[in-house]
């Protein structure tokens, strides 16, 4: 054949001048294609991760890719959805290691905190206006909330049972609300963000008029200072 004969007639120097550049060109093309493919893998995986998170109405605030490893920081509207999101992410083909840090959206966290604290009460002993030791953790939680959300105002409502004189009970309910406000003051909560209201017997639940649960304070949060 002509080509083998031609190759046999080529000198070593001519052979090297033709073959070596071709090999270098081929190697460069392969390397470029491989690099492009590898670069596209994290991009594709990133897009799939974001799509999965969005499908759960969650927010991806940060995503870092290192090859097939991914670190994701995000926010969710429902804490119960985190397991489902992580399960869906694990099902993405090509991902190797997945690290996630999902937190509740700040508005959701705030509203959940408000609902929780609004359902809490502090109960007092008969004829007592001093918050019991057991209320310390609740007062700490109220303080933490007010420190985290400086735009919130807290109203403290004091109650009494129906035993004894109604005027005395009104004054006692005021002292109870004031004592909780003072406890919050000592924790660093400013007085202009706190209001103490005496309700006396008027707001006592008819089922617990003379019950110890009527001797209490409860709380209400508002966005703006009254």
C-alpha positions as CSV (number, residue, x, y, z in Angstrom):
1,X,0.0,0.0,0.0
2,X,1.1,3.6,-0.6
3,X,0.7,4.9,2.9
4,X,2.7,2.2,4.7
5,X,5.3,2.5,2.0
6,X,5.3,6.3,2.5
7,X,5.8,5.9,6.2
8,X,8.7,3.4,5.7
9,X,10.3,6.0,3.4
10,X,9.9,8.8,6.0
11,X,12.8,9.6,8.2
12,X,12.5,9.5,11.9
13,X,12.7,13.2,12.2
14,X,9.9,13.7,9.7
15,X,7.8,11.1,11.4
16,X,8.1,12.9,14.8
17,X,7.3,16.2,13.2
18,X,3.9,14.9,12.1
19,X,2.9,12.4,14.8
20,X,3.9,14.3,17.9
21,X,1.9,17.5,17.1
22,X,-1.1,15.3,16.2
23,X,-0.9,13.5,19.5
24,X,-0.6,16.8,21.4
25,X,-3.6,18.1,19.5
26,X,-5.6,15.0,20.3
27,X,-4.6,15.1,24.0
28,X,-5.5,18.8,24.2
29,X,-8.9,18.2,22.7
30,X,-9.7,15.3,25.0
31,X,-8.6,17.3,28.0
32,X,-10.7,20.3,27.0
33,X,-13.8,18.1,26.5
34,X,-13.2,16.3,29.8
35,X,-12.8,19.6,31.6
36,X,-16.0,21.0,30.1
37,X,-17.9,17.9,31.1
38,X,-16.6,18.0,34.6
39,X,-17.4,21.7,34.9
40,X,-21.0,21.1,33.7
41,X,-21.6,18.4,36.4
42,X,-21.7,20.8,39.4
43,X,-23.8,23.3,37.4
44,X,-26.3,20.6,36.5
45,X,-26.4,19.3,40.1
46,X,-26.7,22.8,41.5
47,X,-29.7,23.4,39.2
48,X,-31.3,20.1,40.3
49,X,-30.8,21.0,44.0
50,X,-32.4,24.4,43.6
51,X,-35.3,22.9,41.7
52,X,-35.9,20.3,44.5
53,X,-35.8,23.0,47.2
54,X,-38.1,25.3,45.3
55,X,-40.6,22.5,44.8
56,X,-41.2,22.5,48.5
57,X,-41.7,26.2,48.6
58,X,-38.4,26.6,50.4
59,X,-35.6,29.1,49.8
60,X,-32.0,28.2,49.0
61,X,-29.9,31.0,50.4
62,X,-26.5,29.5,49.8
63,X,-25.2,26.5,47.9
64,X,-21.6,25.5,47.6
65,X,-20.4,22.8,45.2
66,X,-17.2,20.9,45.4
67,X,-17.3,18.4,42.6
68,X,-20.2,16.1,43.5
69,X,-20.3,17.3,47.1
70,X,-22.8,20.0,48.1
71,X,-23.4,22.2,51.1
72,X,-26.8,23.9,51.2
73,X,-28.2,26.6,53.5
74,X,-31.9,27.4,53.2
75,X,-35.1,28.6,54.8
76,X,-38.4,26.7,55.1
77,X,-41.9,27.7,56.0
78,X,-42.6,24.4,57.8
79,X,-40.0,22.6,59.9
80,X,-41.7,19.3,59.1
81,X,-40.7,19.7,55.4
82,X,-37.0,19.5,56.1
83,X,-36.9,15.7,56.1
84,X,-38.8,15.6,52.8
85,X,-36.4,18.0,51.2
86,X,-33.3,16.2,52.4
87,X,-34.8,12.9,51.1
88,X,-35.5,14.4,47.7
89,X,-31.9,15.8,47.5
90,X,-30.5,12.4,48.3
91,X,-32.3,11.0,45.4
92,X,-30.5,13.3,42.9
93,X,-28.2,11.0,40.8
94,X,-24.6,12.1,40.9
95,X,-24.5,13.8,44.3
96,X,-22.1,12.2,46.7
97,X,-22.1,14.0,50.0
98,X,-24.9,16.4,51.0
99,X,-24.8,18.7,54.0
100,X,-27.8,20.9,54.7
101,X,-28.7,23.6,57.2
102,X,-32.4,24.6,56.9
103,X,-34.0,27.1,59.2
104,X,-37.5,28.5,59.5
105,X,-38.2,31.8,57.7
106,X,-37.9,34.6,60.1
107,X,-41.6,35.6,59.8
108,X,-42.7,32.0,60.4
109,X,-40.3,31.7,63.4
110,X,-41.6,35.0,64.8
111,X,-45.3,34.1,64.4
112,X,-44.7,30.6,65.9
113,X,-42.9,32.1,68.9
114,X,-45.8,34.6,69.4
115,X,-48.4,31.8,69.3
116,X,-46.4,29.8,71.8
117,X,-45.8,32.6,74.3
118,X,-49.4,33.9,74.0
119,X,-50.6,30.6,75.2
120,X,-48.4,30.6,78.2
121,X,-49.5,32.0,81.6
122,X,-47.9,32.6,85.0
123,X,-49.9,31.4,88.0
124,X,-49.8,33.0,91.4
125,X,-50.4,31.8,94.9
126,X,-53.5,33.0,96.9
127,X,-53.1,36.7,97.7
128,X,-49.7,36.7,96.2
129,X,-48.3,39.1,93.6
130,X,-44.8,37.6,93.4
131,X,-44.0,35.4,90.3
132,X,-43.2,31.9,91.4
133,X,-39.7,30.4,90.7
134,X,-41.2,28.2,88.1
135,X,-42.0,31.2,85.9
136,X,-38.3,32.1,85.5
137,X,-37.9,30.1,82.3
138,X,-41.0,31.8,80.7
139,X,-39.7,35.3,81.7
140,X,-36.4,34.4,80.1
141,X,-38.3,33.3,76.9
142,X,-40.2,36.6,76.9
143,X,-36.9,38.5,77.3
144,X,-35.3,36.6,74.4
145,X,-38.2,37.3,72.1
146,X,-38.3,41.0,72.9
147,X,-34.5,41.2,72.4
148,X,-34.7,39.5,69.0
149,X,-37.7,41.6,67.8
150,X,-37.2,45.2,68.9
151,X,-40.4,46.3,67.0
152,X,-42.6,44.2,69.3
153,X,-44.6,45.5,72.3
154,X,-45.8,43.2,75.1
155,X,-49.0,43.8,77.1
156,X,-49.2,41.9,80.4
157,X,-52.7,41.2,81.7
158,X,-53.2,40.5,85.4
159,X,-56.1,38.4,86.8
160,X,-57.6,37.4,90.1
161,X,-60.1,34.9,91.3
162,X,-63.5,36.0,92.7
163,X,-62.8,35.3,96.4
164,X,-62.9,38.4,98.6
165,X,-63.5,42.1,97.8
166,X,-63.6,42.9,94.1
167,X,-61.6,46.2,94.6
168,X,-58.9,44.3,96.5
169,X,-58.8,41.7,93.7
170,X,-58.4,44.5,91.1
171,X,-55.5,45.9,92.9
172,X,-54.0,42.5,93.4
173,X,-54.3,41.7,89.6
174,X,-52.5,45.0,88.9
175,X,-49.7,44.1,91.3
176,X,-49.3,40.7,89.5
177,X,-49.0,42.4,86.1
178,X,-46.6,45.0,87.5
179,X,-44.4,42.3,89.2
180,X,-44.0,40.5,85.8
181,X,-43.2,43.8,84.1
182,X,-40.6,44.5,86.8
183,X,-39.1,41.1,86.3
184,X,-38.7,41.8,82.6
185,X,-37.2,45.2,83.4
186,X,-34.5,43.5,85.5
187,X,-33.8,41.3,82.5
188,X,-33.1,44.4,80.4
189,X,-36.5,44.9,78.7
190,X,-37.3,48.6,78.5
191,X,-40.4,49.9,80.2
192,X,-41.7,51.6,77.0
193,X,-42.1,48.3,75.4
194,X,-44.2,46.9,78.3
195,X,-47.7,47.6,79.4
196,X,-49.3,46.2,82.6
197,X,-53.1,46.0,82.6
198,X,-55.3,45.0,85.6
199,X,-58.4,43.0,84.8
200,X,-59.3,41.9,88.3
201,X,-62.2,39.4,88.3
202,X,-63.8,40.6,85.1
203,X,-61.9,38.3,82.7
204,X,-61.9,35.2,84.9
205,X,-63.1,32.1,83.1
206,X,-66.5,31.1,84.5
207,X,-65.2,27.6,84.9
208,X,-62.4,28.6,87.1
209,X,-63.7,31.6,89.0
210,X,-62.4,30.4,92.3
211,X,-59.7,28.1,90.9
212,X,-56.0,28.8,91.4
213,X,-55.7,29.1,87.6
214,X,-57.7,32.3,87.8
215,X,-54.8,33.9,89.7
216,X,-52.6,34.5,86.7
217,X,-51.2,36.8,84.1
218,X,-51.3,36.3,80.3
219,X,-49.6,38.0,77.4
220,X,-50.4,39.8,74.2
221,X,-47.9,40.9,71.5
222,X,-48.4,43.8,69.1
223,X,-46.3,45.0,66.2
224,X,-46.3,48.6,67.3
225,X,-46.1,50.4,70.6
226,X,-49.6,51.5,71.7
